[in-house]
Amino acid sequence: MKELLEYIAKALVDKPDKVEVNEVGEGRSIILQLKVDEADVGKVIGKKGRIANALRVIIKSVATKNGKVAIVQIID
């Protein structure tokens, strides 16, 4: 899941080398913290948060398939 989120985020931003994904996991729960360059935060969030919601849906569906619960946090 970490690799998938990193791959999608790098495709969205102008500075893909600044994309970082940290995985904090406890048992079935996983928190993925996405950090991008300050100038690219808007591109990852999107209008009215639509891109951020789409990222969360994709990651949650992959996590559910693997029997886990995932949360995506966007950190600036």
PDB file of N, CA, C, O and CB in Angstrom:
ATOM      1  N   MET A   1       0.815  -1.187   0.000  1.00  0.00           N
ATOM      2  CA  MET A   1       0.000   0.000   0.000  1.00  0.00           C
ATOM      3  C   MET A   1       0.863   1.257   0.000  1.00  0.00           C
ATOM      4  O   MET A   1       0.542   2.245  -0.661  1.00  0.00           O
ATOM      5  CB  MET A   1      -0.929  -0.005   1.193  1.00  0.00           C
ATOM      6  N   LYS A   2       1.947   1.205   0.740  1.00  0.00           N
ATOM      7  CA  LYS A   2       2.842   2.353   0.801  1.00  0.00           C
ATOM      8  C   LYS A   2       3.386   2.673  -0.592  1.00  0.00           C
ATOM      9  O   LYS A   2       3.428   3.835  -0.997  1.00  0.00           O
ATOM     10  CB  LYS A   2       4.000   2.086   1.784  1.00  0.00           C
ATOM     11  N   GLU A   3       3.796   1.645  -1.311  1.00  0.00           N
ATOM     12  CA  GLU A   3       4.350   1.835  -2.644  1.00  0.00           C
ATOM     13  C   GLU A   3       3.302   2.372  -3.614  1.00  0.00           C
ATOM     14  O   GLU A   3       3.608   3.209  -4.463  1.00  0.00           O
ATOM     15  CB  GLU A   3       4.923   0.526  -3.165  1.00  0.00           C
ATOM     16  N   LEU A   4       2.067   1.891  -3.488  1.00  0.00           N
ATOM     17  CA  LEU A   4       0.990   2.354  -4.357  1.00  0.00           C
ATOM     18  C   LEU A   4       0.701   3.830  -4.136  1.00  0.00           C
ATOM     19  O   LEU A   4       0.569   4.586  -5.098  1.00  0.00           O
ATOM     20  CB  LEU A   4      -0.273   1.533  -4.121  1.00  0.00           C
ATOM     21  N   LEU A   5       0.603   4.245  -2.883  1.00  0.00           N
ATOM     22  CA  LEU A   5       0.347   5.646  -2.571  1.00  0.00           C
ATOM     23  C   LEU A   5       1.495   6.525  -3.058  1.00  0.00           C
ATOM     24  O   LEU A   5       1.264   7.608  -3.595  1.00  0.00           O
ATOM     25  CB  LEU A   5       0.139   5.832  -1.063  1.00  0.00           C
ATOM     26  N   GLU A   6       2.712   6.069  -2.875  1.00  0.00           N
ATOM     27  CA  GLU A   6       3.876   6.829  -3.330  1.00  0.00           C
ATOM     28  C   GLU A   6       3.886   6.959  -4.857  1.00  0.00           C
ATOM     29  O   GLU A   6       4.201   8.025  -5.386  1.00  0.00           O
ATOM     30  CB  GLU A   6       5.173   6.158  -2.847  1.00  0.00           C
ATOM     31  N   TYR A   7       3.550   5.899  -5.550  1.00  0.00           N
ATOM     32  CA  TYR A   7       3.519   5.909  -7.014  1.00  0.00           C
ATOM     33  C   TYR A   7       2.473   6.894  -7.529  1.00  0.00           C
ATOM     34  O   TYR A   7       2.752   7.677  -8.437  1.00  0.00           O
ATOM     35  CB  TYR A   7       3.230   4.498  -7.555  1.00  0.00           C
ATOM     36  N   ILE A   8       1.281   6.859  -6.960  1.00  0.00           N
ATOM     37  CA  ILE A   8       0.208   7.761  -7.404  1.00  0.00           C
ATOM     38  C   ILE A   8       0.563   9.209  -7.092  1.00  0.00           C
ATOM     39  O   ILE A   8       0.365  10.090  -7.928  1.00  0.00           O
ATOM     40  CB  ILE A   8      -1.132   7.386  -6.734  1.00  0.00           C
ATOM     41  N   ALA A   9       1.084   9.459  -5.901  1.00  0.00           N
ATOM     42  CA  ALA A   9       1.429  10.828  -5.503  1.00  0.00           C
ATOM     43  C   ALA A   9       2.529  11.398  -6.393  1.00  0.00           C
ATOM     44  O   ALA A   9       2.479  12.572  -6.760  1.00  0.00           O
ATOM     45  CB  ALA A   9       1.872  10.864  -4.034  1.00  0.00           C
ATOM     46  N   LYS A  10       3.514  10.589  -6.742  1.00  0.00           N
ATOM     47  CA  LYS A  10       4.595  11.062  -7.611  1.00  0.00           C
ATOM     48  C   LYS A  10       4.084  11.425  -8.995  1.00  0.00           C
ATOM     49  O   LYS A  10       4.638  12.307  -9.650  1.00  0.00           O
ATOM     50  CB  LYS A  10       5.683  10.002  -7.727  1.00  0.00           C
ATOM     51  N   ALA A  11       3.032  10.753  -9.444  1.00  0.00           N
ATOM     52  CA  ALA A  11       2.453  11.057 -10.745  1.00  0.00           C
ATOM     53  C   ALA A  11       1.668  12.370 -10.724  1.00  0.00           C
ATOM     54  O   ALA A  11       1.485  12.994 -11.769  1.00  0.00           O
ATOM     55  CB  ALA A  11       1.550   9.918 -11.192  1.00  0.00           C
ATOM     56  N   LEU A  12       1.208  12.791  -9.557  1.00  0.00           N
ATOM     57  CA  LEU A  12       0.382  13.989  -9.447  1.00  0.00           C
ATOM     58  C   LEU A  12       1.177  15.281  -9.278  1.00  0.00           C
ATOM     59  O   LEU A  12       0.723  16.344  -9.702  1.00  0.00           O
ATOM     60  CB  LEU A  12      -0.553  13.838  -8.298  1.00  0.00           C
ATOM     61  N   VAL A  13       2.347  15.204  -8.670  1.00  0.00           N
ATOM     62  CA  VAL A  13       3.066  16.413  -8.260  1.00  0.00           C
ATOM     63  C   VAL A  13       4.133  16.835  -9.275  1.00  0.00           C
ATOM     64  O   VAL A  13       4.506  16.074 -10.168  1.00  0.00           O
ATOM     65  CB  VAL A  13       3.712  16.190  -6.903  1.00  0.00           C
ATOM     66  N   ASP A  14       4.614  18.081  -9.106  1.00  0.00           N
ATOM     67  CA  ASP A  14       5.685  18.597  -9.964  1.00  0.00           C
ATOM     68  C   ASP A  14       7.067  18.190  -9.474  1.00  0.00           C
ATOM     69  O   ASP A  14       8.006  18.093 -10.265  1.00  0.00           O
ATOM     70  CB  ASP A  14       5.603  20.108 -10.047  1.00  0.00           C
ATOM     71  N   LYS A  15       7.196  17.952  -8.169  1.00  0.00           N
ATOM     72  CA  LYS A  15       8.484  17.576  -7.587  1.00  0.00           C
ATOM     73  C   LYS A  15       8.378  16.177  -6.973  1.00  0.00           C
ATOM     74  O   LYS A  15       8.233  16.044  -5.758  1.00  0.00           O
ATOM     75  CB  LYS A  15       8.934  18.615  -6.514  1.00  0.00           C
ATOM     76  N   PRO A  16       8.448  15.136  -7.807  1.00  0.00           N
ATOM     77  CA  PRO A  16       8.268  13.777  -7.292  1.00  0.00           C
ATOM     78  C   PRO A  16       9.368  13.311  -6.342  1.00  0.00           C
ATOM     79  O   PRO A  16       9.163  12.377  -5.567  1.00  0.00           O
ATOM     80  CB  PRO A  16       8.182  12.827  -8.432  1.00  0.00           C
ATOM     81  N   ASP A  17      10.535  13.956  -6.399  1.00  0.00           N
ATOM     82  CA  ASP A  17      11.618  13.555  -5.498  1.00  0.00           C
ATOM     83  C   ASP A  17      11.353  13.968  -4.058  1.00  0.00           C
ATOM     84  O   ASP A  17      12.013  13.468  -3.146  1.00  0.00           O
ATOM     85  CB  ASP A  17      12.929  14.152  -5.965  1.00  0.00           C
ATOM     86  N   LYS A  18      10.405  14.867  -3.833  1.00  0.00           N
ATOM     87  CA  LYS A  18      10.077  15.327  -2.479  1.00  0.00           C
ATOM     88  C   LYS A  18       8.944  14.525  -1.834  1.00  0.00           C
ATOM     89  O   LYS A  18       8.568  14.802  -0.695  1.00  0.00           O
ATOM     90  CB  LYS A  18       9.697  16.793  -2.517  1.00  0.00           C
ATOM     91  N   VAL A  19       8.399  13.543  -2.540  1.00  0.00           N
ATOM     92  CA  VAL A  19       7.301  12.736  -2.006  1.00  0.00           C
ATOM     93  C   VAL A  19       7.843  11.718  -1.013  1.00  0.00           C
ATOM     94  O   VAL A  19       8.778  10.975  -1.312  1.00  0.00           O
ATOM     95  CB  VAL A  19       6.534  12.024  -3.146  1.00  0.00           C
ATOM     96  N   GLU A  20       7.239  11.697   0.178  1.00  0.00           N
ATOM     97  CA  GLU A  20       7.608  10.724   1.202  1.00  0.00           C
ATOM     98  C   GLU A  20       6.346  10.100   1.764  1.00  0.00           C
ATOM     99  O   GLU A  20       5.354  10.791   1.995  1.00  0.00           O
ATOM    100  CB  GLU A  20       8.446  11.382   2.331  1.00  0.00           C
ATOM    101  N   VAL A  21       6.381   8.794   1.983  1.00  0.00           N
ATOM    102  CA  VAL A  21       5.260   8.096   2.609  1.00  0.00           C
ATOM    103  C   VAL A  21       5.803   7.331   3.793  1.00  0.00           C
ATOM    104  O   VAL A  21       6.679   6.479   3.645  1.00  0.00           O
ATOM    105  CB  VAL A  21       4.532   7.141   1.604  1.00  0.00           C
ATOM    106  N   ASN A  22       5.281   7.636   4.971  1.00  0.00           N
ATOM    107  CA  ASN A  22       5.660   6.926   6.193  1.00  0.00           C
ATOM    108  C   ASN A  22       4.501   6.047   6.620  1.00  0.00           C
ATOM    109  O   ASN A  22       3.345   6.470   6.612  1.00  0.00           O
ATOM    110  CB  ASN A  22       6.054   7.917   7.329  1.00  0.00           C
ATOM    111  N   GLU A  23       4.823   4.827   6.991  1.00  0.00           N
ATOM    112  CA  GLU A  23       3.803   3.869   7.402  1.00  0.00           C
ATOM    113  C   GLU A  23       3.905   3.632   8.906  1.00  0.00           C
ATOM    114  O   GLU A  23       4.935   3.193   9.418  1.00  0.00           O
ATOM    115  CB  GLU A  23       3.952   2.534   6.624  1.00  0.00           C
ATOM    116  N   VAL A  24       2.818   3.932   9.592  1.00  0.00           N
ATOM    117  CA  VAL A  24       2.741   3.688  11.028  1.00  0.00           C
ATOM    118  C   VAL A  24       1.668   2.635  11.220  1.00  0.00           C
ATOM    119  O   VAL A  24       0.493   2.887  10.955  1.00  0.00           O
ATOM    120  CB  VAL A  24       2.424   5.008  11.844  1.00  0.00           C
ATOM    121  N   GLY A  25       2.063   1.462  11.679  1.00  0.00           N
ATOM    122  CA  GLY A  25       1.099   0.374  11.775  1.00  0.00           C
ATOM    123  C   GLY A  25       1.060  -0.265  13.144  1.00  0.00           C
ATOM    124  O   GLY A  25       2.076  -0.430  13.820  1.00  0.00           O
ATOM    125  N   GLU A  26      -0.154  -0.616  13.525  1.00  0.00           N
ATOM    126  CA  GLU A  26      -0.368  -1.337  14.776  1.00  0.00           C
ATOM    127  C   GLU A  26      -1.383  -2.432  14.494  1.00  0.00           C
ATOM    128  O   GLU A  26      -2.581  -2.161  14.421  1.00  0.00           O
ATOM    129  CB  GLU A  26      -0.859  -0.378  15.929  1.00  0.00           C
ATOM    130  N   GLY A  27      -0.925  -3.653  14.336  1.00  0.00           N
ATOM    131  CA  GLY A  27      -1.843  -4.756  14.076  1.00  0.00           C
ATOM    132  C   GLY A  27      -2.522  -4.613  12.731  1.00  0.00           C
ATOM    133  O   GLY A  27      -1.863  -4.543  11.694  1.00  0.00           O
ATOM    134  N   ARG A  28      -3.859  -4.570  12.755  1.00  0.00           N
ATOM    135  CA  ARG A  28      -4.628  -4.458  11.516  1.00  0.00           C
ATOM    136  C   ARG A  28      -4.703  -3.029  11.008  1.00  0.00           C
ATOM    137  O   ARG A  28      -4.980  -2.814   9.828  1.00  0.00           O
ATOM    138  CB  ARG A  28      -6.024  -4.993  11.722  1.00  0.00           C
ATOM    139  N   SER A  29      -4.463  -2.046  11.869  1.00  0.00           N
ATOM    140  CA  SER A  29      -4.592  -0.639  11.482  1.00  0.00           C
ATOM    141  C   SER A  29      -3.263  -0.097  10.953  1.00  0.00           C
ATOM    142  O   SER A  29      -2.201  -0.327  11.531  1.00  0.00           O
ATOM    143  CB  SER A  29      -5.073   0.208  12.679  1.00  0.00           C
ATOM    144  N   ILE A  30      -3.356   0.623   9.846  1.00  0.00           N
ATOM    145  CA  ILE A  30      -2.171   1.229   9.245  1.00  0.00           C
ATOM    146  C   ILE A  30      -2.487   2.692   8.952  1.00  0.00           C
ATOM    147  O   ILE A  30      -3.541   3.014   8.404  1.00  0.00           O
ATOM    148  CB  ILE A  30      -1.737   0.470   7.940  1.00  0.00           C
ATOM    149  N   ILE A  31      -1.569   3.565   9.321  1.00  0.00           N
ATOM    150  CA  ILE A  31      -1.690   4.983   8.988  1.00  0.00           C
ATOM    151  C   ILE A  31      -0.578   5.307   8.002  1.00  0.00           C
ATOM    152  O   ILE A  31       0.602   5.107   8.290  1.00  0.00           O
ATOM    153  CB  ILE A  31      -1.607   5.900  10.274  1.00  0.00           C
ATOM    154  N   LEU A  32      -0.967   5.809   6.838  1.00  0.00           N
ATOM    155  CA  LEU A  32      -0.001   6.210   5.829  1.00  0.00           C
ATOM    156  C   LEU A  32       0.059   7.729   5.814  1.00  0.00           C
ATOM    157  O   LEU A  32      -0.935   8.396   5.527  1.00  0.00           O
ATOM    158  CB  LEU A  32      -0.373   5.644   4.422  1.00  0.00           C
ATOM    159  N   GLN A  33       1.230   8.269   6.125  1.00  0.00           N
ATOM    160  CA  GLN A  33       1.416   9.713   6.170  1.00  0.00           C
ATOM    161  C   GLN A  33       2.118  10.147   4.891  1.00  0.00           C
ATOM    162  O   GLN A  33       3.267   9.781   4.643  1.00  0.00           O
ATOM    163  CB  GLN A  33       2.231  10.141   7.431  1.00  0.00           C
ATOM    164  N   LEU A  34       1.413  10.932   4.083  1.00  0.00           N
ATOM    165  CA  LEU A  34       1.931  11.402   2.804  1.00  0.00           C
ATOM    166  C   LEU A  34       2.454  12.818   2.969  1.00  0.00           C
ATOM    167  O   LEU A  34       1.724  13.719   3.382  1.00  0.00           O
ATOM    168  CB  LEU A  34       0.842  11.344   1.705  1.00  0.00           C
ATOM    169  N   LYS A  35       3.723  13.001   2.642  1.00  0.00           N
ATOM    170  CA  LYS A  35       4.355  14.315   2.730  1.00  0.00           C
ATOM    171  C   LYS A  35       4.859  14.700   1.353  1.00  0.00           C
ATOM    172  O   LYS A  35       5.595  13.947   0.715  1.00  0.00           O
ATOM    173  CB  LYS A  35       5.516  14.322   3.768  1.00  0.00           C
ATOM    174  N   VAL A  36       4.450  15.895   0.894  1.00  0.00           N
ATOM    175  CA  VAL A  36       4.876  16.402  -0.407  1.00  0.00           C
ATOM    176  C   VAL A  36       5.443  17.799  -0.220  1.00  0.00           C
ATOM    177  O   VAL A  36       5.353  18.377   0.863  1.00  0.00           O
ATOM    178  CB  VAL A  36       3.698  16.411  -1.425  1.00  0.00           C
ATOM    179  N   ASP A  37       6.030  18.337  -1.284  1.00  0.00           N
ATOM    180  CA  ASP A  37       6.552  19.695  -1.249  1.00  0.00           C
ATOM    181  C   ASP A  37       5.407  20.675  -0.997  1.00  0.00           C
ATOM    182  O   ASP A  37       4.268  20.438  -1.399  1.00  0.00           O
ATOM    183  CB  ASP A  37       7.290  20.037  -2.569  1.00  0.00           C
ATOM    184  N   GLU A  38       5.727  21.762  -0.334  1.00  0.00           N
ATOM    185  CA  GLU A  38       4.721  22.759   0.035  1.00  0.00           C
ATOM    186  C   GLU A  38       3.940  23.270  -1.174  1.00  0.00           C
ATOM    187  O   GLU A  38       2.744  23.540  -1.067  1.00  0.00           O
ATOM    188  CB  GLU A  38       5.383  23.925   0.744  1.00  0.00           C
ATOM    189  N   ALA A  39       4.598  23.404  -2.315  1.00  0.00           N
ATOM    190  CA  ALA A  39       3.942  23.899  -3.528  1.00  0.00           C
ATOM    191  C   ALA A  39       3.000  22.861  -4.150  1.00  0.00           C
ATOM    192  O   ALA A  39       2.128  23.222  -4.940  1.00  0.00           O
ATOM    193  CB  ALA A  39       4.989  24.313  -4.549  1.00  0.00           C
ATOM    194  N   ASP A  40       3.163  21.590  -3.807  1.00  0.00           N
ATOM    195  CA  ASP A  40       2.371  20.517  -4.407  1.00  0.00           C
ATOM    196  C   ASP A  40       1.206  20.041  -3.544  1.00  0.00           C
ATOM    197  O   ASP A  40       0.466  19.147  -3.954  1.00  0.00           O
ATOM    198  CB  ASP A  40       3.257  19.360  -4.706  1.00  0.00           C
ATOM    199  N   VAL A  41       1.033  20.613  -2.376  1.00  0.00           N
ATOM    200  CA  VAL A  41      -0.033  20.164  -1.475  1.00  0.00           C
ATOM    201  C   VAL A  41      -1.398  20.315  -2.136  1.00  0.00           C
ATOM    202  O   VAL A  41      -2.244  19.429  -2.020  1.00  0.00           O
ATOM    203  CB  VAL A  41       0.006  20.956  -0.155  1.00  0.00           C
ATOM    204  N   GLY A  42      -1.614  21.421  -2.824  1.00  0.00           N
ATOM    205  CA  GLY A  42      -2.896  21.649  -3.486  1.00  0.00           C
ATOM    206  C   GLY A  42      -3.192  20.632  -4.570  1.00  0.00           C
ATOM    207  O   GLY A  42      -4.352  20.282  -4.790  1.00  0.00           O
ATOM    208  N   LYS A  43      -2.171  20.156  -5.245  1.00  0.00           N
ATOM    209  CA  LYS A  43      -2.354  19.162  -6.301  1.00  0.00           C
ATOM    210  C   LYS A  43      -2.748  17.808  -5.729  1.00  0.00           C
ATOM    211  O   LYS A  43      -3.486  17.052  -6.360  1.00  0.00           O
ATOM    212  CB  LYS A  43      -1.080  19.027  -7.126  1.00  0.00           C
ATOM    213  N   VAL A  44      -2.258  17.506  -4.541  1.00  0.00           N
ATOM    214  CA  VAL A  44      -2.585  16.228  -3.921  1.00  0.00           C
ATOM    215  C   VAL A  44      -3.977  16.283  -3.277  1.00  0.00           C
ATOM    216  O   VAL A  44      -4.679  15.273  -3.228  1.00  0.00           O
ATOM    217  CB  VAL A  44      -1.518  15.853  -2.869  1.00  0.00           C
ATOM    218  N   ILE A  45      -4.368  17.445  -2.794  1.00  0.00           N
ATOM    219  CA  ILE A  45      -5.687  17.581  -2.177  1.00  0.00           C
ATOM    220  C   ILE A  45      -6.767  17.756  -3.242  1.00  0.00           C
ATOM    221  O   ILE A  45      -7.816  17.116  -3.164  1.00  0.00           O
ATOM    222  CB  ILE A  45      -5.705  18.771  -1.202  1.00  0.00           C
ATOM    223  N   GLY A  46      -6.529  18.603  -4.224  1.00  0.00           N
ATOM    224  CA  GLY A  46      -7.488  18.808  -5.294  1.00  0.00           C
ATOM    225  C   GLY A  46      -8.623  19.744  -4.894  1.00  0.00           C
ATOM    226  O   GLY A  46      -8.735  20.143  -3.735  1.00  0.00           O
ATOM    227  N   LYS A  47      -9.464  20.088  -5.872  1.00  0.00           N
ATOM    228  CA  LYS A  47     -10.607  20.957  -5.607  1.00  0.00           C
ATOM    229  C   LYS A  47     -11.584  20.252  -4.691  1.00  0.00           C
ATOM    230  O   LYS A  47     -12.011  19.125  -4.946  1.00  0.00           O
ATOM    231  CB  LYS A  47     -11.300  21.372  -6.916  1.00  0.00           C
ATOM    232  N   LYS A  48     -11.928  20.947  -3.615  1.00  0.00           N
ATOM    233  CA  LYS A  48     -12.870  20.426  -2.612  1.00  0.00           C
ATOM    234  C   LYS A  48     -12.442  19.071  -2.064  1.00  0.00           C
ATOM    235  O   LYS A  48     -13.276  18.308  -1.577  1.00  0.00           O
ATOM    236  CB  LYS A  48     -14.262  20.310  -3.212  1.00  0.00           C
ATOM    237  N   GLY A  49     -11.145  18.767  -2.138  1.00  0.00           N
ATOM    238  CA  GLY A  49     -10.621  17.535  -1.565  1.00  0.00           C
ATOM    239  C   GLY A  49     -10.915  16.282  -2.364  1.00  0.00           C
ATOM    240  O   GLY A  49     -10.826  15.174  -1.835  1.00  0.00           O
ATOM    241  N   ARG A  50     -11.262  16.440  -3.617  1.00  0.00           N
ATOM    242  CA  ARG A  50     -11.658  15.280  -4.426  1.00  0.00           C
ATOM    243  C   ARG A  50     -10.516  14.310  -4.684  1.00  0.00           C
ATOM    244  O   ARG A  50     -10.718  13.097  -4.632  1.00  0.00           O
ATOM    245  CB  ARG A  50     -12.218  15.744  -5.743  1.00  0.00           C
ATOM    246  N   ILE A  51      -9.333  14.814  -4.960  1.00  0.00           N
ATOM    247  CA  ILE A  51      -8.197  13.921  -5.218  1.00  0.00           C
ATOM    248  C   ILE A  51      -7.789  13.206  -3.933  1.00  0.00           C
ATOM    249  O   ILE A  51      -7.478  12.015  -3.950  1.00  0.00           O
ATOM    250  CB  ILE A  51      -6.995  14.713  -5.799  1.00  0.00           C
ATOM    251  N   ALA A  52      -7.792  13.938  -2.819  1.00  0.00           N
ATOM    252  CA  ALA A  52      -7.455  13.317  -1.530  1.00  0.00           C
ATOM    253  C   ALA A  52      -8.458  12.219  -1.190  1.00  0.00           C
ATOM    254  O   ALA A  52      -8.074  11.149  -0.717  1.00  0.00           O
ATOM    255  CB  ALA A  52      -7.424  14.379  -0.402  1.00  0.00           C
ATOM    256  N   ASN A  53      -9.731  12.478  -1.430  1.00  0.00           N
ATOM    257  CA  ASN A  53     -10.747  11.453  -1.166  1.00  0.00           C
ATOM    258  C   ASN A  53     -10.565  10.244  -2.076  1.00  0.00           C
ATOM    259  O   ASN A  53     -10.743   9.108  -1.639  1.00  0.00           O
ATOM    260  CB  ASN A  53     -12.152  12.036  -1.349  1.00  0.00           C
ATOM    261  N   ALA A  54     -10.215  10.479  -3.333  1.00  0.00           N
ATOM    262  CA  ALA A  54      -9.987   9.374  -4.254  1.00  0.00           C
ATOM    263  C   ALA A  54      -8.793   8.529  -3.807  1.00  0.00           C
ATOM    264  O   ALA A  54      -8.841   7.301  -3.876  1.00  0.00           O
ATOM    265  CB  ALA A  54      -9.762   9.904  -5.674  1.00  0.00           C
ATOM    266  N   LEU A  55      -7.725   9.184  -3.351  1.00  0.00           N
ATOM    267  CA  LEU A  55      -6.567   8.448  -2.834  1.00  0.00           C
ATOM    268  C   LEU A  55      -6.967   7.591  -1.636  1.00  0.00           C
ATOM    269  O   LEU A  55      -6.560   6.435  -1.522  1.00  0.00           O
ATOM    270  CB  LEU A  55      -5.437   9.421  -2.438  1.00  0.00           C
ATOM    271  N   ARG A  56      -7.766   8.172  -0.749  1.00  0.00           N
ATOM    272  CA  ARG A  56      -8.204   7.429   0.440  1.00  0.00           C
ATOM    273  C   ARG A  56      -9.059   6.230   0.069  1.00  0.00           C
ATOM    274  O   ARG A  56      -8.922   5.165   0.672  1.00  0.00           O
ATOM    275  CB  ARG A  56      -8.984   8.343   1.379  1.00  0.00           C
ATOM    276  N   VAL A  57      -9.939   6.383  -0.914  1.00  0.00           N
ATOM    277  CA  VAL A  57     -10.792   5.266  -1.349  1.00  0.00           C
ATOM    278  C   VAL A  57      -9.951   4.144  -1.939  1.00  0.00           C
ATOM    279  O   VAL A  57     -10.188   2.972  -1.645  1.00  0.00           O
ATOM    280  CB  VAL A  57     -11.830   5.745  -2.381  1.00  0.00           C
ATOM    281  N   ILE A  58      -8.978   4.489  -2.763  1.00  0.00           N
ATOM    282  CA  ILE A  58      -8.119   3.466  -3.378  1.00  0.00           C
ATOM    283  C   ILE A  58      -7.346   2.702  -2.306  1.00  0.00           C
ATOM    284  O   ILE A  58      -7.308   1.472  -2.322  1.00  0.00           O
ATOM    285  CB  ILE A  58      -7.136   4.113  -4.384  1.00  0.00           C
ATOM    286  N   ILE A  59      -6.734   3.428  -1.380  1.00  0.00           N
ATOM    287  CA  ILE A  59      -5.936   2.782  -0.335  1.00  0.00           C
ATOM    288  C   ILE A  59      -6.818   1.955   0.599  1.00  0.00           C
ATOM    289  O   ILE A  59      -6.431   0.859   1.005  1.00  0.00           O
ATOM    290  CB  ILE A  59      -5.158   3.833   0.470  1.00  0.00           C
ATOM    291  N   LYS A  60      -7.997   2.468   0.940  1.00  0.00           N
ATOM    292  CA  LYS A  60      -8.907   1.700   1.805  1.00  0.00           C
ATOM    293  C   LYS A  60      -9.359   0.417   1.139  1.00  0.00           C
ATOM    294  O   LYS A  60      -9.480  -0.613   1.803  1.00  0.00           O
ATOM    295  CB  LYS A  60     -10.125   2.539   2.177  1.00  0.00           C
ATOM    296  N   SER A  61      -9.612   0.458  -0.172  1.00  0.00           N
ATOM    297  CA  SER A  61     -10.053  -0.753  -0.861  1.00  0.00           C
ATOM    298  C   SER A  61      -8.945  -1.809  -0.907  1.00  0.00           C
ATOM    299  O   SER A  61      -9.215  -3.000  -0.749  1.00  0.00           O
ATOM    300  CB  SER A  61     -10.511  -0.413  -2.281  1.00  0.00           C
ATOM    301  N   VAL A  62      -7.710  -1.376  -1.121  1.00  0.00           N
ATOM    302  CA  VAL A  62      -6.586  -2.319  -1.116  1.00  0.00           C
ATOM    303  C   VAL A  62      -6.388  -2.890   0.290  1.00  0.00           C
ATOM    304  O   VAL A  62      -6.122  -4.081   0.453  1.00  0.00           O
ATOM    305  CB  VAL A  62      -5.283  -1.625  -1.609  1.00  0.00           C
ATOM    306  N   ALA A  63      -6.518  -2.038   1.292  1.00  0.00           N
ATOM    307  CA  ALA A  63      -6.357  -2.497   2.678  1.00  0.00           C
ATOM    308  C   ALA A  63      -7.444  -3.495   3.052  1.00  0.00           C
ATOM    309  O   ALA A  63      -7.163  -4.508   3.693  1.00  0.00           O
ATOM    310  CB  ALA A  63      -6.384  -1.305   3.648  1.00  0.00           C
ATOM    311  N   THR A  64      -8.669  -3.222   2.663  1.00  0.00           N
ATOM    312  CA  THR A  64      -9.774  -4.129   2.971  1.00  0.00           C
ATOM    313  C   THR A  64      -9.563  -5.482   2.315  1.00  0.00           C
ATOM    314  O   THR A  64      -9.851  -6.521   2.910  1.00  0.00           O
ATOM    315  CB  THR A  64     -11.105  -3.528   2.518  1.00  0.00           C
ATOM    316  N   LYS A  65      -9.064  -5.468   1.098  1.00  0.00           N
ATOM    317  CA  LYS A  65      -8.777  -6.719   0.396  1.00  0.00           C
ATOM    318  C   LYS A  65      -7.741  -7.543   1.151  1.00  0.00           C
ATOM    319  O   LYS A  65      -7.784  -8.773   1.127  1.00  0.00           O
ATOM    320  CB  LYS A  65      -8.287  -6.434  -1.027  1.00  0.00           C
ATOM    321  N   ASN A  66      -6.808  -6.865   1.825  1.00  0.00           N
ATOM    322  CA  ASN A  66      -5.765  -7.540   2.593  1.00  0.00           C
ATOM    323  C   ASN A  66      -6.146  -7.762   4.052  1.00  0.00           C
ATOM    324  O   ASN A  66      -5.327  -8.229   4.844  1.00  0.00           O
ATOM    325  CB  ASN A  66      -4.492  -6.746   2.526  1.00  0.00           C
ATOM    326  N   GLY A  67      -7.387  -7.429   4.412  1.00  0.00           N
ATOM    327  CA  GLY A  67      -7.847  -7.642   5.785  1.00  0.00           C
ATOM    328  C   GLY A  67      -7.318  -6.619   6.769  1.00  0.00           C
ATOM    329  O   GLY A  67      -7.141  -6.931   7.947  1.00  0.00           O
ATOM    330  N   LYS A  68      -7.063  -5.407   6.310  1.00  0.00           N
ATOM    331  CA  LYS A  68      -6.530  -4.364   7.181  1.00  0.00           C
ATOM    332  C   LYS A  68      -7.383  -3.110   7.071  1.00  0.00           C
ATOM    333  O   LYS A  68      -8.266  -3.013   6.219  1.00  0.00           O
ATOM    334  CB  LYS A  68      -5.063  -4.051   6.828  1.00  0.00           C
ATOM    335  N   VAL A  69      -7.105  -2.162   7.939  1.00  0.00           N
ATOM    336  CA  VAL A  69      -7.763  -0.856   7.916  1.00  0.00           C
ATOM    337  C   VAL A  69      -6.674   0.193   7.698  1.00  0.00           C
ATOM    338  O   VAL A  69      -5.676   0.216   8.419  1.00  0.00           O
ATOM    339  CB  VAL A  69      -8.574  -0.583   9.251  1.00  0.00           C
ATOM    340  N   ALA A  70      -6.867   1.058   6.705  1.00  0.00           N
ATOM    341  CA  ALA A  70      -5.843   2.042   6.374  1.00  0.00           C
ATOM    342  C   ALA A  70      -6.419   3.456   6.415  1.00  0.00           C
ATOM    343  O   ALA A  70      -7.562   3.693   6.024  1.00  0.00           O
ATOM    344  CB  ALA A  70      -5.245   1.749   4.990  1.00  0.00           C
ATOM    345  N   ILE A  71      -5.607   4.376   6.893  1.00  0.00           N
ATOM    346  CA  ILE A  71      -5.949   5.796   6.941  1.00  0.00           C
ATOM    347  C   ILE A  71      -4.837   6.553   6.235  1.00  0.00           C
ATOM    348  O   ILE A  71      -3.657   6.288   6.463  1.00  0.00           O
ATOM    349  CB  ILE A  71      -6.140   6.303   8.420  1.00  0.00           C
ATOM    350  N   VAL A  72      -5.214   7.498   5.376  1.00  0.00           N
ATOM    351  CA  VAL A  72      -4.225   8.314   4.665  1.00  0.00           C
ATOM    352  C   VAL A  72      -4.268   9.731   5.247  1.00  0.00           C
ATOM    353  O   VAL A  72      -5.321  10.367   5.285  1.00  0.00           O
ATOM    354  CB  VAL A  72      -4.503   8.331   3.111  1.00  0.00           C
ATOM    355  N   GLN A  73      -3.112  10.208   5.697  1.00  0.00           N
ATOM    356  CA  GLN A  73      -2.980  11.574   6.204  1.00  0.00           C
ATOM    357  C   GLN A  73      -2.042  12.332   5.284  1.00  0.00           C
ATOM    358  O   GLN A  73      -0.973  11.844   4.918  1.00  0.00           O
ATOM    359  CB  GLN A  73      -2.456  11.593   7.677  1.00  0.00           C
ATOM    360  N   ILE A  74      -2.471  13.552   4.912  1.00  0.00           N
ATOM    361  CA  ILE A  74      -1.620  14.393   4.081  1.00  0.00           C
ATOM    362  C   ILE A  74      -0.972  15.429   4.985  1.00  0.00           C
ATOM    363  O   ILE A  74      -1.658  16.231   5.620  1.00  0.00           O
ATOM    364  CB  ILE A  74      -2.433  15.073   2.923  1.00  0.00           C
ATOM    365  N   ILE A  75       0.347  15.407   5.038  1.00  0.00           N
ATOM    366  CA  ILE A  75       1.110  16.273   5.925  1.00  0.00           C
ATOM    367  C   ILE A  75       1.883  17.269   5.070  1.00  0.00           C
ATOM    368  O   ILE A  75       2.544  16.890   4.103  1.00  0.00           O
ATOM    369  CB  ILE A  75       2.072  15.447   6.837  1.00  0.00           C
ATOM    370  N   ASP A  76       1.795  18.552   5.436  1.00  0.00           N
ATOM    371  CA  ASP A  76       2.555  19.550   4.671  1.00  0.00           C
ATOM    372  C   ASP A  76       3.788  19.974   5.394  1.00  0.00           C
ATOM    373  O   ASP A  76       4.542  20.807   4.893  1.00  0.00           O
ATOM    374  CB  ASP A  76       1.711  20.757   4.375  1.00  0.00           C
TER     375      ASP A  76
END
